[in-house]
Each structure stands twice: as structure tokens, then as C-alpha cells.
Amino acid sequence: MPYFSVIIPVYNRRSEVSDLMRSLASQTDKDFEVLIVEDGSTDRCQDIVESYRGQVDFHYYWKENEGRSIARNYGIERAVGDYFIFFDSDCVIPENYFKTLKAELKEHPVDCFGGPDAASADFNDTQKAISFSMTAFLTTGGIRGGKVQLEKFVPRSFNMGYSRKVWETVGGFREMFSEDIDMSTRIRKAGFSITLFRDCYVYHKRRNTLRSFSRQTYVFGMSRITLKLLYPDSMKLVHTLPAVFVIGCVALIVLAIAWHWWCILPLALYIVMLWVSALASTKSLKVACLAVVTSFIQLGSYGCGFIKAFVWKILLRHGRDIDEEIAIRKGK
């Protein structure tokens, strides 16, 4: 019986699955099974998965499209490991990941855990810039596994795991945006411990265009309001900072135009700080410049999504009714 069951939902991501399976085949500790759940893909990856037969203990499933959370739950129901590990299909796993994870769990037994994400050296410049903007303290407050954090660590589904006991107690993922944060919150509220294993990182390709990245972070901002409605005490100051950033940028630009040009200096200083931090992190002038752009896209899109959802759902009480959000929280 494998110690870990790795569950990966897939939707039309053949090239990503190829890189992911290659990295899983290269693991130094292979005490795991892999469950690939293809969620209604029209461009199936079964042949790619099958090419790793004998190198990886895998199980391939194809089902009608119902969403990534239902696909994960489908995999959980068929898994046999003591721990369930969740990766996104656009991840590449360092070869010592499971060796390191097993050692961490032996030394620090825990119910639920997660690790950070990083950019691999072979990622393209856009992916590296996006990785910086999604992991840097200046843009996220370190909440995704940074060494300095403004909030308790919350495992995300690109690199997350929990015990079979957690699943038996808390249940599966809900089909919603930010379902991994919802799951982590339910796990914490059920009294289980959650730990960050910083050395158990993955390489995360994320979106490869600025447009798709903008759409993704916009949804993240909107879903933060849904999480607040589900868990009123979950909203922290760090979650509001992108909205403050958007409002602050608009105010500074208006003041610079209407009053004096030096009103723009705080924004200019922030740009310089981002660029210096990105240059130190990526060692690339091009990526550092692009990282400033992706950071503004991330903060701006997230902030706009947050503001829209706050006004629409909380102030105007439109869209999904608050009572419906509470019903979801109660499992109705």
C-alpha cells in the first residue's frame, strides 16, 4: 500500500501533464500512487500517462466535466494512501519532494500541510515574472509560504496534503472558487493542525499570458468576498491591501494631475522597490522589468475583483444572497 496518494485533476492540459509525469517518474522516493482524473477533457492525456507505465504507479480516470473540486473528490474516493497529496497539472515536482515530505512528517507529524511554489530555471520570462509577483512579500505579504508572513499559512491546492482522517472528518472539496482556502479553513476549524513545510516546494508554471493571469487574479479577488461571507472572521488586513492599492493608485494619479506632480512619488518608490526585489530574486533585468508589470496586474486585478464583489455582494446584497452563502457554510 502506498503511503501517499497523489491526486491531480486535469482539463485539456496534455503538455503540462507530460512535464508533471516526467517529474514524478524522477522521484527518489516512490512510495506513492498517482491518480490522474481527467475532467471531461476533449484533448485527453491518457496516452501520455500510459507512457510512464512501469515508472510511476498511476491510475487514469476520465469522467464528464463537473469541475476540479469534484474531480479531486473523485480521486480521493479511489485513493488507498494514508495521505492525500494535491498538485495542479501545471506543476513540476522536484526529485526529492516525497523523500523530504516523508522525513518532515516523521519528525513533525501533522494532519494537514502544504508547501510554497517557485519558478524553475527553464520557465519562460513571463512565467518567472508571474511567479515573482505571486510569491514576493511586496505583493502578497508572504501568505503563500514566504519566510515572512502577514497571515497564518493556508495550504493551496497546487501543493497541499492531508491525512485520510481529515477527509473522513471534514469531507471533500466544494466546487467553488478558492476551494482550497475553503478546505483549509474547514480543516482548521475542525481542530486539525496545519503546517508549512517550506522545503517541500513545487515549480508552478501558472498562467503563461498576462491576459489569463489578469483574469485569474480578478477571480481570486472576488472569491475572497465569498470566503468572508462563508467565514466572517476569515478576512484579514492583508486581504484588503490590493483594494487599498487600487484606490491609492487612483488617488495619487488624480492628485498628481490636479495638484502637484510629486504626489506620484510614493507610487514611483514602490515601483523601484518591486524592481530591485525582482532583480535580486531573478537575477534578470528583463524579468525584473516584466515583474513590475505582472505585480501591477496582480494587485490591480485582484483589487478590482475584491472591490466589485464587496460592493455587489456586501453593500448592495446582490448576486448570490448572503443567506445562500451561509447555507453553503452549514452544508445545506
C-alpha positions in Angstrom: 0.0 0.0 0.0 1.5 3.4 -1.0 2.0 5.9 1.8 0.9 8.9 -0.4 -1.9 9.1 -2.9 -1.3 12.0 -5.4 -4.5 13.3 -6.9 -4.3 15.6 -10.0 -7.4 17.0 -11.8 -6.8 17.6 -15.5 -8.7 19.6 -18.1 -7.1 19.8 -21.6 -3.5 20.1 -20.3 -1.6 17.5 -22.3 1.8 19.3 -22.4 1.6 20.1 -18.7 0.8 16.5 -17.8 3.8 15.4 -19.7 6.2 17.6 -17.7 4.4 16.6 -14.4 4.6 12.9 -15.1 8.2 13.2 -16.0 9.0 14.8 -12.7 7.0 12.2 -10.8 8.9 9.4 -12.5 12.2 11.0 -11.4 11.3 11.0 -7.6 14.0 9.5 -5.3 11.2 8.1 -3.1 8.4 6.4 -5.0 6.2 5.4 -2.1 3.2 6.9 -3.8 0.4 6.3 -6.3 -0.8 8.9 -8.8 -4.5 9.3 -9.7 -5.0 11.4 -12.8 -8.6 12.4 -13.1 -9.4 13.9 -16.5 -12.4 16.1 -16.0 -14.2 15.9 -19.4 -11.1 16.9 -21.5 -11.6 16.9 -25.2 -7.8 16.7 -25.7 -7.1 13.7 -23.5 -3.8 12.8 -21.9 -4.2 9.1 -21.4 -1.5 8.1 -23.9 1.0 10.4 -22.2 0.1 8.9 -18.8 0.3 5.4 -20.2 3.8 6.1 -21.5 5.0 6.1 -17.9 3.7 2.6 -17.0 6.4 0.8 -15.1 8.0 4.1 -13.9 5.0 5.5 -12.0 2.3 3.7 -10.1 -0.6 5.5 -11.7 -4.4 5.2 -12.2 -6.0 7.1 -15.0 -9.7 8.1 -14.9 -11.8 10.0 -17.4 -15.2 11.5 -16.3 -17.7 14.0 -17.5 -16.8 17.6 -16.9 -18.1 18.8 -13.4 -15.2 20.9 -12.1 -11.8 20.5 -10.5 -13.2 20.0 -6.9 -15.5 17.2 -7.9 -12.6 15.7 -9.9 -10.4 15.8 -6.8 -13.1 14.2 -4.7 -13.5 11.5 -7.4 -9.8 10.7 -6.9 -9.9 10.7 -3.1 -12.7 8.1 -3.2 -10.4 5.8 -5.2 -7.2 6.5 -3.3 -5.6 4.0 -0.9 -2.8 6.0 0.7 -2.5 7.3 4.2 -2.1 10.9 3.0 -3.7 12.6 0.0 -1.4 15.0 -1.9 -2.8 17.5 -4.3 -0.9 19.1 -7.2 -2.2 21.2 -10.1 -1.5 19.9 -13.6 0.8 22.9 -14.3 3.3 21.9 -11.5 6.7 20.2 -11.8 7.8 18.3 -8.7 11.5 18.5 -7.6 13.0 15.0 -7.4 13.4 14.9 -3.6 9.9 16.2 -2.8 8.5 12.9 -1.4 11.7 12.0 0.3 11.7 15.4 2.0 8.0 15.2 2.8 8.2 11.8 4.4 11.1 13.0 6.6 9.2 16.1 7.6 6.1 14.1 8.6 8.2 11.6 10.6 9.8 14.5 12.5 6.7 16.7 12.7 3.5 14.6 12.5 0.7 16.8 11.3 -2.8 16.4 9.9 -2.6 18.9 7.1 0.3 20.6 5.3 1.4 22.5 2.3 4.5 24.0 0.7 5.4 27.0 -1.3 5.8 27.3 -5.1 8.7 28.6 -7.1 9.9 29.2 -10.7 12.1 26.7 -12.4 15.2 27.9 -14.3 13.6 26.6 -17.6 10.4 28.6 -17.2 9.9 31.4 -19.7 10.3 35.1 -18.7 6.6 35.6 -18.3 6.2 32.6 -16.0 9.1 33.7 -13.9 7.7 37.3 -13.6 4.3 35.9 -12.6 5.9 33.6 -10.1 7.7 36.5 -8.5 4.5 38.6 -8.3 2.6 35.7 -6.7 5.2 34.9 -4.1 7.0 38.1 -3.2 6.4 39.8 0.2 5.9 43.1 -1.5 2.9 41.8 -3.4 1.4 39.1 -1.2 2.6 39.7 2.3 4.3 36.3 2.2 1.0 34.5 2.8 1.8 31.8 0.2 4.7 30.3 2.1 7.2 33.2 2.4 9.7 33.4 5.1 8.0 36.5 6.5 4.2 36.3 6.6 1.4 38.7 7.4 -1.1 35.9 8.0 -1.2 32.2 9.0 -0.1 29.9 6.3 -3.0 28.4 4.3 -2.2 25.4 2.0 -3.2 25.8 -1.6 -4.2 23.0 -4.0 -1.1 23.4 -6.1 0.9 21.9 -3.2 -1.3 20.6 -0.4 -1.8 17.4 1.6 -3.8 16.0 4.4 -4.4 12.7 6.2 -7.2 10.2 5.5 -8.6 11.1 8.9 -9.1 14.7 7.8 -11.1 13.6 4.8 -13.2 11.3 6.9 -14.0 14.1 9.3 -14.2 17.2 7.0 -15.3 15.8 3.7 -14.2 16.7 0.2 -13.6 19.9 -1.7 -16.5 22.2 -2.6 -17.0 23.2 -6.2 -16.3 27.0 -5.8 -13.6 29.5 -6.5 -10.8 29.4 -3.9 -11.9 25.9 -2.9 -8.5 25.2 -1.4 -8.8 28.1 1.0 -12.3 26.9 1.9 -10.9 23.4 2.6 -8.0 24.7 4.7 -10.4 26.8 6.7 -12.7 23.9 7.4 -9.8 21.7 8.4 -8.5 24.4 10.8 -12.0 24.9 12.3 -12.3 21.1 12.8 -9.4 21.3 15.1 -6.7 19.8 12.9 -3.2 21.1 12.8 -1.8 22.8 9.7 1.9 23.2 9.0 4.0 24.8 6.3 6.9 22.5 5.1 9.0 25.1 3.4 11.4 22.6 1.9 8.6 20.8 0.1 8.2 23.2 -2.7 7.0 22.7 -6.3 7.7 24.5 -9.5 4.5 26.2 -10.6 4.1 27.3 -14.2 0.9 29.3 -13.6 -0.6 31.2 -16.5 1.6 31.9 -19.5 -0.1 35.1 -20.8 -0.7 38.4 -19.0 -4.4 38.3 -20.0 -5.1 34.9 -18.5 -3.2 35.9 -15.4 -5.3 39.0 -15.0 -8.5 37.0 -15.3 -7.3 34.5 -12.7 -6.3 37.1 -10.1 -9.6 39.1 -10.7 -11.5 35.9 -9.8 -9.2 35.5 -6.7 -10.3 38.9 -5.5 -14.0 38.2 -6.0 -13.7 34.9 -4.2 -12.2 36.5 -1.2 -15.6 38.2 -0.5 -17.3 34.8 -0.9 -14.9 33.4 1.7 -15.8 36.3 4.1 -19.5 35.5 3.7 -18.8 31.9 4.5 -16.4 32.6 7.3 -16.9 36.1 8.7 -13.7 36.0 10.8 -11.5 34.9 7.9 -10.9 38.4 6.4 -7.6 39.8 7.4 -5.9 43.1 6.7 -3.6 41.6 4.2 -6.5 40.5 2.1 -7.7 44.1 1.7 -4.3 45.5 0.6 -4.8 45.0 -3.2 -8.1 47.0 -3.0 -6.3 49.7 -1.0 -3.5 49.6 -3.6 -6.1 50.2 -6.4 -7.8 53.1 -4.6 -4.4 54.6 -3.6 -3.0 54.5 -7.1 -6.1 56.2 -8.5 -5.9 58.9 -5.7 -2.2 59.5 -6.3 -2.6 59.9 -10.0 -5.6 62.3 -9.6 -3.7 64.3 -7.1 -0.6 64.4 -9.3 -2.7 65.7 -12.2 -4.8 68.1 -10.2 -2.4 69.4 -7.6 1.4 68.6 -7.8 3.5 66.0 -9.7 5.3 64.9 -6.5 2.1 63.2 -5.3 3.1 60.3 -7.6 6.4 59.8 -5.8 5.1 57.1 -3.4 3.9 55.0 -6.4 7.3 55.6 -8.1 9.1 54.4 -4.9 7.0 51.2 -4.8 7.9 50.5 -8.5 11.6 50.9 -7.7 11.2 48.6 -4.7 9.5 46.0 -6.8 12.1 46.2 -9.5 15.1 45.9 -7.1 13.4 43.0 -5.3 12.6 41.2 -8.5 16.2 41.7 -9.8 17.7 40.3 -6.6 15.3 37.3 -6.8 15.5 36.5 -10.5 19.0 37.9 -11.5 17.5 39.1 -14.8 16.9 42.7 -15.9 14.2 41.6 -18.4 12.3 39.5 -15.8 12.7 42.2 -13.2 11.1 44.8 -15.6 8.3 42.3 -16.5 7.8 41.5 -12.8 6.8 45.1 -12.2 4.1 44.8 -14.9 2.8 41.4 -13.5 2.8 42.8 -10.0 0.6 45.7 -11.0 -1.6 43.3 -12.9 -1.9 41.0 -9.9 -2.6 43.8 -7.4 -4.9 45.7 -9.8 -6.9 42.8 -11.0 -7.3 41.3 -7.5 -8.2 44.6 -6.0 -10.8 45.4 -8.7 -12.4 41.9 -8.2 -12.4 42.4 -4.5 -14.0 45.9 -4.7 -16.6 44.8 -7.2 -17.6 41.8 -5.1 -17.6 43.8 -1.9 -19.9 46.4 -3.4 -22.1 43.9 -5.2 -22.4 41.2 -2.5 -22.0 43.0 0.8 -23.1 46.6 0.3 -25.8 46.0 -2.3 -26.6 42.4 -1.3 -26.9 41.4 -5.0 -25.8 38.3 -6.8 -25.7 35.3 -4.5 -27.6 36.1 -1.4 -25.7 36.2 1.9 -28.2 33.6 3.3 -27.2 31.3 0.5 -23.5 31.7 1.4 -24.3 30.8 5.0 -26.3 27.8 3.8 -23.2 26.6 1.9 -21.1 27.0 5.1 -23.6 24.9 7.0 -23.5 22.2 4.3 -27.1 22.7 3.2 
